[in-house]
Amino acid sequence: MKSDIEIARETPLKPIDEVAASVGIPAEKLENYGRYIAKVPESLTDESQIAQHRLILVTAITPTKAGIGKTTVSVGLSLGLNRIGKRAIVALREPSLGPCFGMKGGAAGGGYAQVLPMDRINLHFTGDFHAVTSAHNMIAALLDNYIYQHREEGFALKEVLWKRVLDVNDRNLRSIVTGLGAKSNGVTMESGFDITPASEIMAILCLARDERDLRRRIENILLGITSDGKPFRVRDMGVAGAICVLLKDALHPNLVQTTEQTPAIVHGGPFANIAHGCNSIIATRLALSFAPYVVTEAGFGADLGAEKFYDIKCRVGGLQPALTVLVATTQGLKMHGGVPVEGIKEPNEEGLKEGFKNLDRHIENIRSFGQTVVVCFNRFASDTDHEIELCRAHCASLGVGFAVNNAFNEGGSGAVELAELVVRTIDENPSAPLRFVYDDNQSIEDKARAVAQRIYGADDVVFSAAAKKALQRVAEMGLTHYPICIAKTQYSFSADPKLYGVPSGFSIQVRDVVINCGAEMIVLVAGDIMRMPGLPKSPQAERIDLIDGEITGLS
């Protein structure tokens, strides 16, 4: 089969004005970025349509390092829905350069179920990630300057809580010292870098409802604690307006198209293991304004992306999914059934059946939110019909709808079975109103225990001394009503990436707490998860190249 980038390059694209017109988005309102990409103003959101239309979440079992294929399924489902006469838009996150040049090589779907132009989407796109990076680091520079310029007046921060970001995997930047050398170089202090998808600015962009809300959230960003114990925020420097200027264009969602020329809205890009893992509320609501069916995804497994989608994004954005699709693969099931990773492509009935425990736990979790769930089997070339039928029979025994997705190889025609299942299930058994894992008025500790025990299956949550100190500050600042965002490994229900399947008898160790006053959530950092990833031994950058003006190596 041809590579993703070969398929993308050979696929004819419609002018973006025509793509917009197919769902009623007026061409005169677009801000074009060439012929095939456009910004759509968030002012086009139509509140009267949102409640009438159907939002479908695509999530997954606990993934392998190669992933499960949620983006391919999300794109494929939108293609399948359009094939059966249901107007649909897919709403996705933007890829990060870190994973593109690190482990993954791209994040725009795959095969004949991609969003296009995939090379531009995977690389600089419309500059949203650069805008977030610039806005975040502008705040860091302004803060350093404020400390430097006001030090003679006795101003000082006993704690600086704002680090820097870069959209590159670079472990050497996790901990740094700034301001070395002459006094004119600034005040010497410890700092560090997170990756741009972990930036609070990224979370704010994805959780803001409009420009006014964006400004309010930026003003509230907590930068540090003064020497007399008071919080110091962006509004105390009087620069929120300047940061909004940097984010002016990034606030508006991006319109592109699929491999079958149907509309796709791609906007925002927080990771689900170190952030909240969902595309922007603005993009989702905009998509719901123009299509009866909107397919969106949440990062990594349902214990991370789906939980945060429900407990953070839907809580903040007033969204109600009509259905959740849980993606599974035989390779993922076998890995969680105890089969060594090097053997998961080989037939192994017992390993597959043992892996159903991971699938079942995710189904149970999704149902606990009041969601109706169907299972999508994402087919790979190594899968056998016997294994697929085992999965189908198992889901039938649970009363869960099951469909095979083959959109990677066949495009929309390979997702018709899934599309028909989704529409039928929504019509016959739509999801109940969301039931969140925790209430706003619970303490942060109780919220963490609720997620860890109900979703992860942990015995308890243990907080380090540093985390306890930060939680005391959260309480003193009156922020305990914020939702929580647990940063942990994506490869296990636990915080140990090697504990596959459905582990038990473990505790979640929270070693750090990050107060996001602008994003209005409390980030709990568990286990050894890093908010600045490193590169693998053989990064994808070794295979990406520019040959005679054509990009190769993206996937």
Disulfide bonds with the S-S distance in Angstrom:
none
